[in-house]
């Protein structure tokens, strides 16, 4: 039952997505180098080993690559700790396997397992792009092609062979942005967590936050509840006759005073919609002068009060997240 509940909340296409992940992960493992190339990779690996051996982020004193000196003279890495923290399980696994090999091969085995991490991360990024395309309504072949094009024809493939921070940074940014277009609220938590985590991996990723904030506004503006409310708030006059808007048969008489006069227009009552809309179970607005339905029709099936109540909360949450991300980017940079 728990598994069914989790699958109902995280409605991802597991079959094709899993196949895409296994294909790309296998391809990256077949083409991986198994060793580091630059001092940047060695620096992040050294931080991971220091965390395991000495429970500190400080580099060894004889490590003279890519470091900054602290107030007490201690050497620290110039890079964020996120990559090193995520590599801890791979370092532990590599050391355990290395105990079965000759001593002169132990270091190579640790590097081999550490270099598996960017390969798996890049494959997971392609799967996230596939799920994103499916969420936006694209057909399954198009979504799979998107994931394959990213995984096999972009710089993602060469970077999957290195221990640079770019693969993990890309994954977190893609997860952050993909979660924004999901309607469930727990995805917004995932989006915020990914945005916060990416700063621990590569601080320069904050440059993408303004673009993500604009995407938040775009997604919020294009949601169906927003389109309906946009029409309501933009209606300056509603043609309902001289006696204004009156409730139809489905609206209780005592809720008659909840509706604003037609000659004022609904845009003057935006601050009241959040409270007053929920008090009315549903309504049909009628034209008293001509006995016909008004331009705007509200029913229990098309404009439930809880629908717009959820939109008010979700819109504030999404816009607030975008503004906070943009503010953090501008303040930290």
N, C-alpha and C positions, 0 to 999 in steps of 0.2 A: 504493500500500500504506500509505503514511503517512497519507493522508487517511482511508482505511478504518479505520485504527487509532484515529485521533482521534475519528471518528464513533462507534466502538464504545465508547470510554471516556466521551464526553460524549453520552449518549443523550437528546438533547433533540428534541422534535417540531419539526423545522425548517420544514416546509411551512406549517401554520397559524400557527405563531409568526412566521415571516417575513412572512406576509400581514398579521398583526395589527400588526407593527412598521411596515411600509410605510404602512398605512392611517393609523395614529395619527401617524406622523412627517409624512406629507403634510398631515394635518388641522392639526397644530400649526404647520407652516410657512405654511399659508394664513391662519391666524388670528394669527400672531405680529405683534408691534409693530415689531420691528426697531430699537428704541432702548431705552435704560435709563430707569428711572423715578426712582430714589432715589440718594442718596449712597452707600448700601451697595454697590450695583452698581458705581458708579464707583470706589470704593475698591479692590475686588477686581480690576477691570480695570486700574487704575493699577499694582497690584503686578505683574500679568502683563507690562505694558509696561516696567516697571523691570527685570524679569528679562531681557527681550530686549535692552534698550538698554544697561543698566549692570551686569547680572549681580548684582543685589542685591535683597533683599526690602524695603529701605528706601524709603519714599515720598519724593517730591520735597519740598524744604523749603517750597515755596509751596503744597503740598497740605494743606489745613487741615480735612479731613473724616475723622471716624472713625479717629483715630490715637492712638497712645500714644507717649510720649517715652521713648527709651532712655537709658541712663546717660550717653552722650556727646551727648545732645540730638538724636539722629536720630529721625525720625518713622517709626513702624511701624504697619501696619494692625492693627486690633483683631480681625480675622477670620483664620481659619486659611488657610494657604497652598495647601491642596489644590485649591480651586476655581480659583485663579489659575494653578497649574501645569497643570491639565487644559485650561485655555483657551489655552495657548500655541500649539498648532497652529492654532486658529481665528484667533488674532491674526495669525500669520504669513500664513495664507491670505488674510485680509482685506487685509493690507498689500500683498500681491502683486497682488491684483485691483485695489486702489485705485490702483496705478500706471497703470492703463489709463483712469482716470476723471479728471475735473478735480480740482484740489487742494482746492477747497472741499467736495467730496463724499467725500474720502478717509476722514474721521472717521466719516461715516455708514456707509460700506461696512464698516469695521472693526466697528462696532457690530452691523451686520446679521449678519456671520459669527459673531460672538461669541454672539449671541442664538440661533443655530442649536443651540448646545450643549445648553441645557436642554430644547429640543424633542426632540432625539434621546435624551437621558437619560430623559425622562419616557416616551417610547415604549418604551424598553428596559426600564423598570421594569414596565410593563404586560405585556410579554412574559415577564418573570421570574415575575410572578404567575400568568400562564397556565401556564408550565412547572411551577410549584409545585403548582397545582391538579391538573395531570395526574399529577404524581409521587405525590400523595396518593390517586390512584385515581378522581378525578372524571371524568365523561365530557367529551369534547371540546367540545360546546356549552356546558356549564357553565363550563369553563375559559376559553373565549373570551369568554363573557359576563362573567366576573370581570375579565378584562383590559379589556374595553370599558367596564364600569361604573367602573373606576378611572380610565381615561383620559379619559372624557367626562362623568362625573357628579360627580366629586370636585374638590377644590381643585388636583389635579394639573394640570388644564387651565389655570387662570389662572396658576399658578406657572410653567408651561412658557413663558410669555411674558416672563419676567423672568430676570435674571442672579443671582437669589438662590441661596443655598447649599442651600436645602431640596430641590430636585429631586435633586441629587447625593447628599445625605445619605439621602434616602429610598431611592434605588437601592442604595446600599451596605448599608443596614440590611436591605433585602429580600433581597439576594444573600447576606448573612451568614446570615440565618435560613433561607432556602431551602436553602443548602448543608448545613445541619445535618441535614435530613431525608434527604439522599442517603446511600447506604451505602458508596460508594467513598471511599477515604481521601483522594484528592487533592481532593475537595470540602471536606474539613475544613480543608485548607490554604487553599483559596479563602475559606472562612468566616473564618478567622483573619486573613487579609490584608485582607478587607473591613472587619472590625471595627477593625483598626489604622488603615486608611486613613481611615475616617469621622471619626476624631478629628482628622485634619489638615484636614478640611473644616468641621466644626461640632463644637466640643468638647462642646456640650450633648447630643450624641447619646449620650454615656456614660450618660445617665439611662435609656436603653433596655437597657443591658447586664444588669441584674438580671432583666428579663423574658426576655431571650434565654437567660440561664443557666437559668431555669426551663424554657424550651422544650427546652434540651439535655437536661435530666433527664427530661422527659416523653417525648421521642423515644427516649432510651436505655431507658427503662422499658417502652416499648410495642413494642420490636423483638421478633420471634419468638424469637431465642436467649435474650433476657432473660426472656421468659415461661417458657421451659422450665427455665432455671436457677433461676428464682424458685420453681417447684414443687419442684425438688430441694432447695434450701436450706431450704424451709419444711417439708419432710417430717421430722417428729420421730421417727417410727417407721415402718419399712418391714416389712410382714408377710412375712417370709421364713423363718419357722420357727426352731427352736431353734439351728440351726447357723449362722445368720446368712446373709449374702449370699455366694453362691458363683458363680463364673463358669460360664456355659453352654458349649456345644460350640464357639462361635466365639471363645472367649477362651483364650489360652495358659495352661497350668498355672502357669508361673512368675510370672504376673501375679495370682495368687490373692490375695496379701498386699497388693495395692494398694488393695483396697476396704475401707472402714471398717466396723466391726461395726454391725449393724442397731440394736442397742439404744441406741447413742449418738446416732443421728440424723446426717444429713449436715451440719446446720448447724454442728457442732463441727469440721468438716474443711474449712471454706471456704478456709483458707489453703493447703491442700494440693491443692485441685482444679486450680489453675493448673499445677502440676508433674506431678501423678500422672495427671491425666486423659489427657494426651497419651501416656502409656506404654502404654495399653491400646488395641488396635486396634478393639475393639468387643465388646459383651458382651450376653448375655441373662441377666437375674437370675431365678433360679428359686426356688420354694418347696419346700424339701426335705421338709417334713412332709407336704404334701398333693400334691406332684408337679405343681403347677400354676404358671403364670407369675406372677411377682410383680406388684405394682402398677406398678412402674417398669420399662420395657423399653428397653434401649439396643441399637440395631443400627447397622451401618455406614451405613445409608441415612438414619436419623432423628437420630442423635446422634453424628456424626463428631467425633473429638477436635479436629480443626483448626477446626471450627465454633465450639466454645466457646472455643478458644484465641483465635480472632479476636475473639470477643465480649469476652473479658477485656481485650484490648488496646484495642478500640474504645470500650468503656464507660469505661475509665480516661481515654482521650483526650478523649472528649466531656465527661465530668464535669469533668475538669481544665480544659478550655477554658472551661466555664461558670463554674467557681469563679474562674478567673483573670480572666475578664471582669468578674464581680461585684466581685472585689477591686480591680481597676483602677478601676472606676467609683467605689467607695466611697473609695478612696485619693486619686483625683484630684479628686473633688468636695469 
